[in-house]
Structure formats: structure tokens, C-alpha cells
Amino acid sequence: MDTATTLTRPWLRFYDPGVPHTLTYPQIIVPSFLDETAARFGDRPAAVFFGARLSYRTLQTLVDRFAAGLIQLGIRPGDRVSLHLPNCPQFLIAYYGTLKTGAIVVPFNPLYTERELEHQLVDSGAEVAIALDLLYPRLAAVRPKTHVRAIVVTPINAHFPPLLRWLYPLKAYREGHVVRIPRDVPTFRTLLETSPTPRGISVDPDQPAALLYTGGTTGIPKGAVLTHRNLVCNIYQSRAWFPQLQPGRDVVVGILPFFHSYGMTSVMNLAVSNGLETVLIPRFQIDTLLQAIAKYRPQLLPGVPTIYTAIVSHPRVTHYDLGSIRACVSGAAPLPTDVQARFETLTGGRLVEGYGQTEASPVTHANPLEGTRKTGSIGIPFPDTDARIVDDTGEVALPPGQVGELTVRGPQVMQGYWHQPEETAQALRGGWLFTGDMAKMDEDGFFYIVDRKKDLIITGGLNVYPREVDEVLYAHPAVLEAAVVGIPDPYKGEVVKAFVVLRDGHHATADDLIAHCKRQLAPHKVPKRVEFRRELPKSMVGKILRRALVEPR
């Protein structure tokens, strides 16, 4: 029997008043939100960055100029443009400007090492990279191995010195060394000086808009292809979940990185579609965040458990006025109950848990913001989103209370993985996205994540794929065997721990291996602890058993 026909959707009766069960989605592309908002709230601040405000009308003008500049660089519909920027005005301009050309945005974590940059640049086939000039040396080093033909740099101006502390792996630049950029390298400002084209590019909503890299549950990062329609639908779904939003008036904190699907949709695109003012914070620092909340009086604070934990644990948190906050949705990792309760007492706002995956643009579930919510639950499916729990075959839907794999379907689900037909066939089956997460549903239609089907580690809301870290450890000459796992951490939820067997006659300390990983991996992927063993537990066929590593010995 086709299980789709038996879906009852018990969760619908728990929707908040004003949240529709189904929505009508316009045939538009993502930048259309900016054009509509600029026409409606032109003088309204779109963003504030270290005290400087940027209006929606000015943002629209800069986006149109940037798009024209990209076209002069030879960018055409379907080309890929990589972004190597933190949360800053340049990210907004480059993101929407790229999409207006019909090109595909490929966001990168600015802290990626050369090895990580090379893989995703080669795989995506990106032709133009937009980056802070601090990152130019890294990009220039890998460029000969990629298809990148132009690196557009944006210099560090008066707003950027705080980023030097954020980009701490670049020690030489932090100490004041100058990044020398060749004269023929195009600059962000040059593109902004381009006259906008009188006629815009016609872009089909079903064309890819973003290529977001995720390891899913299998390890090697692969690009989830999200169309304009996918993103537009998830924006509309997210807007519907916040019926209390006041367009053109409310303020949202942009602490979640925009290069991540969660920040991209739940902060940046949600804000632009509603005419909200976004407080841009390029890196999470608790004092900076608390000061921003007290100064700019935001109503929305989307985040991850690490952020809320830091707020409630701050020794002087009561010295800050956090009473403006009305609604927060926490994602990416389980939200501790005590953190939820303490945060709501401090702010008077509502903090609920949600769920999503990059492959779904990314949000699929959330607890209601006003009505019934269930502790420990990721909530209920968004409008027009179905979810079910299936058995090991993936074909039989399980009844409430039974644990199986969570599968979802809806208009926000990706088209597939970039040039990965086999991986796509595994993830998308019969119209359903197989999430790789083990979960259960109760009688009311609330879903609970029980475990991850594979070994994905989530630390501070960011994904770490064990296989990638393993390979870096194996590259050390003293390492014979290695495996990493996630271990509980009261602040980040999980941190990476490495188990290592050294080669006979070789010596290495934990500090040696951590330093080795720091040269090859972004900070959140680097093991925080290393345990040496004589051997690692293995299955009958010789596969290292990660779960056995964290079991009591």
C-alpha cells in the first residue's frame, strides 16, 4: 500500500491561530523579495553593522549594480559564484546580486582551509569567488587547481577590524601584516560602480539558486541543489509560522552565519521578505550579542542551543535588558530543557525547538510559538510539509511511538545533490527525503529525534563529518589508526574527540595531533580531546566501531 495515501496529519490541529495549513506560493525568484520590500519600505533599515545602517532602497541599488558588475565579469545564468564572507553588508549584496544574474550562489565558511576550499570549488565549478581580502592568499593558492577565473576582494574598512579576531587562524594578518593584492584583481567597489542594466535577466523559479554543501550522513561534503522555488516556499512557510511578525517594524538578530542554510533562510531571507531590520554580527561573542540585544531591541533571535546556553550562563546577563525578545526558534541540536526555561524567564519571550536539513532549504518542523509545545520535541511539520517514520526498508510507515527513519516531503525539498546521481537516489525516494535521523512521532503528530542514523557530529550547531577528520588524522606520520566521535559537552552540545593508535616506534602527543588538525580543518572540526589506545574496536569485517568507543570500558 502507498503509505502516502494513509497520512493523517494529526499535527494540523496544533497549529497556532493564524497559521494556515496550506499556502499559495508565487512564481517568483528570491531577489524579488528585496525588490518588493524596497518598494514598500524603501527608507527602512535593511541592516545595521557596527552602528552603520543600510536602507532597503540603498541595498536594492547596490545589488543591481553588483549584478551588472558580475555580468561584465562574464557571469551568465547557471554559472556558480562562491561567497567567502561573514555576516556583513557585502554578503547581502553579493548574495542577491548573484541571484539576479541567474547564477548560482555557493556559500563557504570563511574559516575553511585550503584543502576544504579546493574540494568545494572544484566540485561546484565556481568561476568567480567573492571574498574578504584577508582570504585572498588562501583562494589564490588553490585557484590554479580550480575553475575560478576571478577573485573579487572586499577590503577591510572601518567596520572590519573586529573580524581580525574572528579570523584568528590567519595569525600574520591579525598581527598587522598587510595582505598584498595584485593590481589586476577586481574589487567589490569596482563592481558596485557598474551601471545597472536597464533590463533584468529573466530567471525561471525552477532554476537552481543555491548550492549548499553538506555531508548529510555519509561524510564527504556534497552540494544540495536548491531552486528559487525551494527557497521561496521555505521563506513563505517560515513567515507563516510567525504570524505575529510586524513587517517593516520588527528587528532580527543575524548571529547565525548566512553561509549556513539555517541563517540564510531563517534570518536573512525571512528578514528581507518582511522588511525587518537585521543586526549583523559576524561572529558569535556573548558580550557583543548581549550589547546588541540591549541596544537594538530585537524581537526575533533565531539561534542554536549554544547561543541560548551562553546567554543564560553569562555572569552579568541581568545587567542587560533582553525584554524586547518575543520569539526564538532553536535548531541544529537538541535544546536543553533547563536552558529553555531560564531563557524564557530572563526575556519573557518564547523559545521553541525546531528542525531542518540543508536538503530542505532547511526548515521542516518547529514547535508552535503560542500554543502547545512539547519538551524534547522538534515540533510539528510546517505548512504543506509531510513527515513520517519508516522502517528499515524505507517503504513501511511506522505507527506512533515506534522508532525509525524520519522522512519528509514538501515544496522546500531539494532537487538532488550536485552531480551525485547515486547519492540523490539514496536521499530522495518516492518523493520523500530520507533524513538519516532516527526519530519517533507521538499520537498528536509531534516528532522526536532519537539518534542519528550515521555518525554525524553536531557541535555548536555546525556539522562535523567524522570521516573527514579521520582522514586528516591518518595523514599524520605517527598515526596508525584513528576514529573520531562526538562526546557530550554542556556548552556546544557535542565536541569532537579522537581515538588514536600510534605506529610502532613513532611518538606524538595530543597537542601534536590537535595542532596538525588545526592546519587542515576549520576550528569546529578540530578534536578537543585525544585518547590514545593500543587498538580500536572493530567488527568482524574490520570496520572500526565508533559507538563502541564511547561505551563504558
C-alpha positions in Angstrom: 0.0 0.0 0.0 1.2 3.5 -0.8 1.8 5.0 2.7 1.4 8.5 1.3 -2.4 7.9 0.9 -2.7 6.9 4.6 -1.1 10.0 6.0 -3.5 11.6 8.5 -1.6 14.7 9.6 -2.6 14.7 13.2 -0.4 17.8 13.8 -2.6 20.2 11.9 -4.9 20.7 14.9 -2.0 22.1 16.9 -1.2 24.9 14.5 -1.3 28.4 16.2 -4.2 30.6 15.3 -3.3 32.5 12.1 -1.0 29.7 10.8 -2.6 28.2 7.6 -2.5 24.5 6.8 -1.6 25.3 3.2 -0.1 28.2 1.4 -0.2 29.7 -2.1 3.3 30.3 -3.5 4.0 33.0 -6.1 6.0 32.2 -9.2 9.0 34.5 -8.2 12.7 34.3 -7.6 14.4 35.0 -4.3 15.6 38.6 -5.2 12.0 39.5 -5.9 11.6 39.8 -2.1 14.2 42.5 -2.0 12.6 44.4 -4.9 9.1 44.3 -3.2 10.4 45.3 0.2 12.4 48.2 -1.3 9.3 49.5 -3.0 7.3 49.1 0.2 9.8 50.1 2.9 12.5 51.9 1.0 13.8 54.1 3.8 13.5 51.3 6.4 16.9 50.0 7.5 17.7 46.6 6.0 20.8 46.0 8.2 22.9 47.6 10.8 26.6 46.7 11.0 28.8 48.1 13.8 26.5 51.1 14.1 26.2 51.8 10.4 22.7 51.4 8.8 21.9 50.4 5.2 18.4 51.1 3.9 16.4 48.8 1.7 16.4 51.3 -1.1 20.2 51.6 -1.0 20.6 47.8 -0.7 18.5 47.3 -3.8 20.6 49.9 -5.7 23.8 48.2 -4.7 22.5 44.8 -5.5 21.5 45.9 -9.0 25.0 47.4 -9.6 26.7 44.4 -8.3 24.7 42.1 -10.6 25.7 44.3 -13.5 29.3 44.1 -12.4 29.2 40.3 -12.3 27.7 40.3 -15.8 30.6 42.4 -17.0 32.9 39.8 -15.5 31.3 37.2 -17.7 28.9 35.6 -15.3 25.9 34.1 -17.0 22.8 32.2 -15.8 23.7 28.8 -14.4 27.3 29.8 -13.5 28.4 29.4 -9.9 29.7 32.2 -7.8 31.3 31.4 -4.4 30.9 33.6 -1.4 33.7 33.7 1.3 32.2 36.3 3.6 30.9 36.5 7.2 27.6 38.2 8.1 28.2 41.7 6.7 26.6 44.1 4.2 28.8 42.6 1.4 27.2 39.2 1.9 23.7 40.6 1.3 24.8 42.5 -1.8 26.8 39.6 -3.2 24.0 37.0 -2.5 21.1 38.9 -4.0 23.3 40.3 -6.8 24.4 36.9 -7.8 20.9 35.5 -7.9 19.7 38.5 -10.0 22.1 37.4 -12.8 20.6 33.9 -12.8 23.8 32.5 -11.4 24.0 30.0 -8.5 25.3 31.1 -5.1 27.8 28.8 -3.4 28.4 30.0 0.2 31.6 29.0 2.0 32.6 29.1 5.6 35.3 31.8 5.6 37.4 29.7 8.0 37.8 26.9 5.6 41.4 25.7 5.0 42.9 25.4 1.5 42.1 21.7 1.4 38.4 22.4 2.2 38.3 25.3 -0.3 39.8 23.2 -3.1 37.3 20.4 -2.8 34.2 22.6 -2.9 35.5 25.0 -5.6 36.4 22.1 -7.8 33.2 20.2 -7.2 30.9 23.2 -7.8 32.9 24.5 -10.8 32.7 28.0 -9.3 34.0 30.6 -11.8 34.1 33.8 -9.6 34.8 34.0 -5.9 33.8 36.9 -3.7 35.9 37.2 -0.6 37.4 39.4 2.1 40.9 40.4 1.1 42.1 38.6 4.2 41.2 35.4 2.5 42.7 36.2 -0.8 46.0 34.3 -0.2 44.1 31.1 0.5 42.0 31.4 -2.6 44.9 32.4 -4.8 46.8 29.4 -3.6 44.1 26.9 -4.6 42.9 28.8 -7.7 45.2 27.0 -10.2 43.6 23.7 -9.3 40.0 25.1 -9.8 37.8 26.7 -12.4 37.9 30.1 -10.7 38.9 32.8 -13.1 38.4 35.8 -11.0 38.6 36.6 -7.2 36.7 39.7 -6.3 38.0 41.2 -3.0 36.4 43.5 -0.5 38.9 45.3 1.7 38.9 45.6 5.4 37.5 49.1 6.1 36.5 50.8 9.3 33.9 48.2 10.0 36.1 45.2 9.7 38.9 45.3 12.4 36.8 43.1 14.7 36.9 40.4 12.0 40.6 40.1 12.6 40.0 38.5 15.9 37.4 36.2 14.3 39.8 35.0 11.6 42.3 34.0 14.2 43.9 31.2 12.2 45.4 33.9 9.9 47.9 34.9 12.5 50.1 37.0 10.3 47.2 39.2 9.3 46.0 39.5 12.9 49.4 40.9 13.8 49.1 43.7 11.3 50.7 42.3 8.2 49.3 43.7 5.0 47.6 41.5 2.5 49.1 42.4 -0.8 46.5 42.2 -3.6 47.7 42.3 -7.2 46.6 45.4 -9.1 44.6 43.4 -11.7 42.3 41.8 -9.1 38.8 43.2 -9.3 37.4 44.8 -6.2 33.9 44.8 -4.7 33.8 48.6 -5.0 34.6 48.3 -8.7 31.6 46.1 -9.3 29.4 48.5 -7.3 30.4 51.3 -9.6 28.9 49.4 -12.6 25.8 51.0 -14.1 22.8 48.6 -13.6 21.4 47.1 -16.8 18.1 48.6 -17.8 16.5 45.2 -18.4 16.9 42.5 -15.8 17.8 38.9 -16.5 14.8 36.5 -16.8 15.2 33.7 -14.4 13.0 30.6 -14.1 11.9 29.9 -10.5 12.7 26.3 -11.1 16.3 27.0 -11.8 19.0 26.4 -9.1 19.6 29.3 -6.8 22.0 27.9 -4.2 24.4 25.1 -4.0 24.8 24.4 -0.3 27.4 21.8 0.8 26.5 19.3 3.4 27.8 15.9 4.3 24.3 14.7 5.1 25.1 11.5 6.9 27.7 10.0 4.6 30.8 12.1 5.2 32.2 13.7 2.1 30.5 17.1 1.5 28.2 17.3 -1.4 26.2 20.1 -2.8 22.4 20.2 -2.2 20.8 21.9 -5.2 18.1 24.3 -4.0 16.0 26.1 -6.6 14.5 29.6 -6.3 11.1 27.8 -5.8 12.5 25.7 -3.0 13.8 28.7 -1.1 10.8 30.9 -1.8 8.5 28.2 -0.5 10.5 27.8 2.7 10.5 31.6 3.2 6.7 31.6 2.9 6.4 28.7 5.3 8.7 30.4 7.8 6.8 33.7 7.5 3.5 31.8 8.1 4.9 30.3 11.3 5.4 33.8 12.7 2.0 35.4 12.2 2.9 38.0 14.9 5.7 39.5 12.8 5.3 43.2 12.1 6.6 43.8 8.6 8.6 47.0 8.3 8.9 47.3 12.1 10.5 44.3 13.8 14.2 43.6 14.2 16.0 40.3 14.0 19.5 39.3 15.2 21.7 38.0 12.5 24.0 35.9 14.6 23.5 32.6 12.6 26.0 32.5 9.7 24.4 33.3 6.4 26.7 30.8 4.7 24.6 28.1 6.5 21.2 27.2 5.3 19.6 28.0 8.7 20.9 31.6 8.8 20.3 32.1 5.1 16.6 31.3 5.3 15.5 31.9 8.9 17.3 35.2 9.3 18.5 36.8 6.0 15.7 35.8 3.6 13.0 35.9 6.2 14.0 39.4 7.2 14.3 40.7 3.6 10.9 39.3 2.7 9.3 41.1 5.7 11.1 44.3 5.7 12.8 43.6 9.0 16.0 45.2 10.2 18.8 42.7 10.7 21.5 43.3 13.3 24.6 41.8 11.5 27.0 40.1 13.9 29.9 38.4 12.0 31.0 36.1 14.8 29.3 34.9 18.0 30.8 36.6 21.0 28.4 36.7 24.0 29.2 40.2 25.2 28.7 41.6 21.7 25.4 39.7 21.4 24.1 40.9 24.7 25.1 44.5 23.9 23.4 44.3 20.5 20.1 43.0 22.0 20.1 45.7 24.6 20.9 48.5 22.1 18.7 47.4 19.0 15.8 45.9 20.8 15.2 42.9 18.5 12.0 40.8 18.6 13.5 37.7 16.9 16.6 35.8 17.9 16.9 32.6 15.8 19.8 30.5 17.1 21.3 27.2 18.3 21.4 25.8 21.8 25.0 27.0 22.3 23.9 30.7 21.9 21.0 30.4 24.4 23.2 28.5 26.8 25.8 31.3 26.7 23.1 33.9 27.3 21.6 32.2 30.4 25.1 31.4 31.8 26.6 34.8 31.4 27.5 36.1 34.9 26.1 39.6 34.2 23.2 38.7 32.0 20.8 40.5 34.3 22.6 43.8 33.6 21.3 43.7 30.1 17.7 44.5 29.1 16.6 41.5 27.0 12.9 42.2 27.3 12.3 43.0 23.6 12.6 39.4 22.5 9.3 37.8 21.6 10.2 34.7 19.7 13.1 32.3 19.1 13.4 29.0 17.3 16.3 26.9 18.2 17.7 24.4 15.7 20.7 22.3 14.7 21.0 20.4 18.0 18.8 19.3 21.0 17.7 22.2 23.2 18.3 21.6 26.9 15.1 22.0 29.0 16.7 24.0 31.7 18.2 26.4 29.2 14.8 26.9 27.6 13.2 27.6 30.9 15.9 30.0 32.1 15.9 31.9 28.8 12.2 32.4 28.8 12.3 33.7 32.4 15.1 36.1 31.5 13.5 37.5 28.4 9.8 36.9 28.8 9.9 35.7 25.2 9.1 32.2 23.8 11.9 29.8 22.9 10.9 26.6 21.0 12.8 23.9 19.2 12.7 23.2 15.5 14.3 21.0 12.9 15.6 21.1 9.4 18.2 19.9 7.0 20.1 21.7 4.3 18.4 19.4 1.8 15.1 21.0 2.8 16.0 24.7 2.5 16.3 23.9 5.5 13.2 24.1 7.9 10.6 21.3 8.1 9.5 21.3 11.7 9.0 23.6 14.7 7.0 23.7 17.9 4.2 26.2 17.9 5.2 29.6 19.2 2.0 30.4 21.1 0.1 27.2 21.6 1.0 23.6 22.6 4.6 22.7 22.6 6.3 19.5 23.8 9.6 19.4 25.7 12.2 17.4 23.9 10.3 17.5 20.6 11.3 19.1 17.4 7.7 20.0 16.9 5.3 19.5 14.0 5.7 19.8 10.3 5.5 23.2 8.5 2.5 24.0 6.3 2.5 21.8 3.1 5.1 19.6 4.7 4.5 15.9 5.4 6.6 13.8 7.7 6.6 10.1 8.6 8.7 7.4 10.3 9.6 4.4 8.2 11.1 1.0 8.9 14.5 -0.3 7.6 13.1 -0.9 4.1 12.0 2.7 3.8 8.7 1.6 2.5 6.5 0.9 5.5 5.3 3.8 7.7 5.5 3.0 11.4 2.8 3.8 13.9 3.1 6.4 16.7 5.7 5.6 19.3 7.9 3.4 17.1 11.4 4.4 16.2 12.5 4.5 12.6 14.0 6.9 10.0 12.4 10.3 9.6 11.4 11.1 6.1 9.9 14.4 4.9 8.4 15.8 1.7 7.3 19.3 0.7 7.9 22.1 -1.8 11.1 23.1 0.1 12.9 19.8 -0.5 16.0 19.9 -2.8 16.2 18.7 -6.4 19.2 16.5 -5.6 22.9 16.6 -5.0 25.2 18.3 -7.5 26.5 15.7 -10.0 25.8 12.9 -7.5 23.0 10.7 -9.0 23.7 7.8 -6.7 23.6 9.9 -3.6 20.5 11.6 -4.8 18.8 8.3 -5.4 19.5 7.3 -1.9 18.3 10.5 -0.3 15.2 11.1 -2.5 12.9 8.1 -2.9 9.3 8.1 -4.0 9.1 11.9 -3.4 10.4 11.6 0.2 13.6 13.0 1.6 15.3 10.4 3.8 16.9 12.4 6.5 19.2 9.8 8.1 17.8 10.7 11.5 16.2 8.1 13.7 13.0 9.5 15.3 9.5 8.8 16.5 6.1 10.5 16.3 3.6 10.6 19.1 -0.2 10.4 18.8 -0.5 14.1 18.3 1.9 14.3 15.4 4.9 15.8 17.4 8.2 14.4 16.3 11.2 13.5 18.5 14.8 12.9 17.2 16.1 9.7 19.0 19.5 9.3 17.4 21.4 9.9 14.2 21.4 7.0 11.7 25.0 7.6 11.0 27.8 9.3 12.9 27.3 12.9 12.2 28.6 15.2 15.0 26.9 18.5 15.6 29.0 20.9 17.7 27.7 24.4 18.4 25.1 23.9 15.6 27.7 23.1 13.0 28.1 19.7 11.3 31.3 17.7 11.6 31.7 14.6 9.4 33.9 12.0 11.2 35.3 10.6 8.0 36.8 13.9 7.0 38.5 14.4 10.4 39.7 10.7 10.3 41.4 11.3 7.0 43.3 14.3 8.3 44.5 12.3 11.4 45.6 9.4 9.2 47.8 11.8 7.2 49.9 12.3 10.3 53.0 10.1 10.0 52.7 8.8 13.6 49.1 7.6 13.3 48.3 4.0 12.5 44.5 4.1 13.2 42.1 6.9 14.1 38.4 7.5 14.6 36.5 10.5 15.9 33.2 10.6 17.7 31.1 13.3 19.4 31.1 13.4 23.1 28.6 15.4 25.3 29.6 19.0 26.1 27.4 21.3 28.3 28.1 24.3 26.1 28.4 23.1 22.5 26.1 20.0 22.8 28.9 17.9 21.4 32.6 18.3 20.8 35.0 16.1 18.7 37.1 13.5 20.4 39.7 11.5 18.6 40.8 7.9 19.4 44.2 7.2 18.1 46.6 4.2 17.8 50.2 5.2 17.1 52.6 3.4 14.8 55.3 1.3 16.5 58.4 3.4 17.0 56.6 6.7 16.5 55.7 9.3 19.1 53.1 12.1 19.1 51.3 13.9 21.8 47.7 15.0 21.9 48.8 18.6 21.3 50.8 17.5 18.3 47.7 15.9 16.7 45.5 18.8 17.6 48.0 21.2 16.0 48.1 19.0 12.9 44.3 19.1 12.6 44.2 22.9 13.1 46.3 23.3 9.9 43.9 21.2 7.9 40.4 21.8 9.3 38.0 24.6 10.3 38.1 25.2 14.1 34.8 23.5 14.9 36.1 20.2 13.3 39.3 20.1 15.3 39.3 17.4 18.1 39.1 18.9 21.5 40.4 15.7 23.2 42.6 12.9 22.1 42.7 9.5 23.7 45.5 7.0 22.8 44.7 3.3 22.6 46.6 0.1 21.8 43.8 -0.9 19.4 40.3 0.3 18.3 37.2 -1.9 18.5 36.3 -3.5 15.2 33.5 -5.5 13.6 34.0 -9.0 12.1 34.9 -7.4 8.8 37.4 -5.0 10.3 35.2 -1.9 10.4 36.0 0.4 13.3 33.0 0.6 15.7 32.6 4.2 16.6 29.8 3.7 19.1 31.9 1.2 21.0 34.4 3.9 21.6 32.0 5.9 23.7 30.6 3.0 25.6 32.0 2.3 29.1 35.0 0.1 29.0 
